[in-house]
Amino acid sequence: MFRTKDSITSPEGRRVIRFILDECLPPVIRDQRWFFTPIIKVHNRRMDVDFKCRAPFMTEEQFRSAYESIVTKQTDITNKTMEFVLGNLVGNTVLEVGCGNGDVSIASAAKGYKVLATDLAQANLDQVREKAKNKNLDIDTEVVNIKKLPFADRSFDVTLCLHTLEHVRNLYEAIIELKRVTKKRLIVIVPRERYYRYTCNYHLNFFGDPEQLILAMKIKKAQCRIIDGSLCYIGDVE
């Protein structure tokens, strides 16, 4: 089906591979350490197979270092989910929490929004600045921890949190902070996936259906739909 390495490592390619592993294999085999360790190491040899077990007991520095060590240029944002985000921006200012490689922040800046791209890993922000420079775009960047955002209440018209909440150690603490700094609209994207102990990622939170994300966010005026295997959420906080 996939003829090149780029096809396999694309968001669409990874989604198909994840479906085969998570939905087609018996869980009794799929979630065995001996079975999945070789798959993880082929995906990224720097990944810690037992990260999910270690993460709750890591210091902030250890947690940050774990992510710094596996920084990748890959993105989980597809063309359709990018369109979803860009089509629902409002106001003038955008904060992206957990910007990763920065593609959405850069696309938002290209549409004329004033953007602050933030991430836990400095290496990701270095990528963002380089990309923005090459496109002659002005994007601010800052290293932040989602559990305590260093911004005043209602500081940004739109807050983006894309493929990030699945990584946080305290989900509800992170959600409170995202809502606190948002003036108008909160846009969240997470993968739609079932829980497995061993995965080719550092996911700690799992969302199987739109209702789970809506209930977790606790915003009255909200909607969530499935696009390209991801839960795409909009919450209007005004």
CORGINOR-V643700 format. One record per residue. N is the residue number from 0. SS is DSSP state (A for helix, B for strand, O for the rest). Layout:
<<N:SS> <N:SS>>
This chain:
<<0:O> <1:O> <2:O> <3:O> <4:A> <5:A> <6:A> <7:A> <8:A> <9:O> <10:A> <11:A> <12:A> <13:A> <14:A> <15:A> <16:A> <17:A> <18:A> <19:A> <20:A> <21:A> <22:A> <23:A> <24:O> <25:O> <26:A> <27:A> <28:A> <29:A> <30:O> <31:O> <32:A> <33:A> <34:A> <35:A> <36:A> <37:A> <38:A> <39:A> <40:A> <41:A> <42:A> <43:O> <44:O> <45:O> <46:O> <47:O> <48:O> <49:O> <50:A> <51:A> <52:A> <53:A> <54:A> <55:O> <56:O> <57:O> <58:O> <59:A> <60:A> <61:A> <62:A> <63:A> <64:A> <65:A> <66:A> <67:A> <68:O> <69:O> <70:O> <71:O> <72:O> <73:O> <74:O> <75:O> <76:O> <77:O> <78:A> <79:A> <80:A> <81:A> <82:A> <83:A> <84:A> <85:A> <86:O> <87:O> <88:O> <89:O> <90:O> <91:O> <92:B> <93:B> <94:B> <95:B> <96:B> <97:O> <98:O> <99:O> <100:O> <101:O> <102:A> <103:A> <104:A> <105:A> <106:A> <107:A> <108:A> <109:A> <110:O> <111:O> <112:O> <113:B> <114:B> <115:B> <116:B> <117:B> <118:B> <119:O> <120:O> <121:A> <122:A> <123:A> <124:A> <125:A> <126:A> <127:A> <128:A> <129:A> <130:A> <131:A> <132:A> <133:A> <134:O> <135:O> <136:O> <137:O> <138:O> <139:B> <140:B> <141:B> <142:B> <143:O> <144:O> <145:A> <146:A> <147:A> <148:O> <149:O> <150:O> <151:O> <152:O> <153:O> <154:O> <155:B> <156:B> <157:B> <158:B> <159:B> <160:B> <161:B> <162:O> <163:O> <164:A> <165:A> <166:A> <167:O> <168:O> <169:O> <170:A> <171:A> <172:A> <173:A> <174:A> <175:A> <176:A> <177:A> <178:A> <179:A> <180:O> <181:B> <182:B> <183:B> <184:B> <185:B> <186:B> <187:B> <188:B> <189:B> <190:B> <191:B> <192:O> <193:O> <194:O> <195:O> <196:O> <197:O> <198:O> <199:O> <200:O> <201:O> <202:O> <203:O> <204:O> <205:O> <206:B> <207:O> <208:O> <209:A> <210:A> <211:A> <212:A> <213:A> <214:A> <215:A> <216:A> <217:O> <218:O> <219:O> <220:B> <221:B> <222:B> <223:B> <224:B> <225:B> <226:B> <227:O> <228:O> <229:B> <230:B> <231:B> <232:B> <233:B> <234:B> <235:B> <236:O> <237:O>>
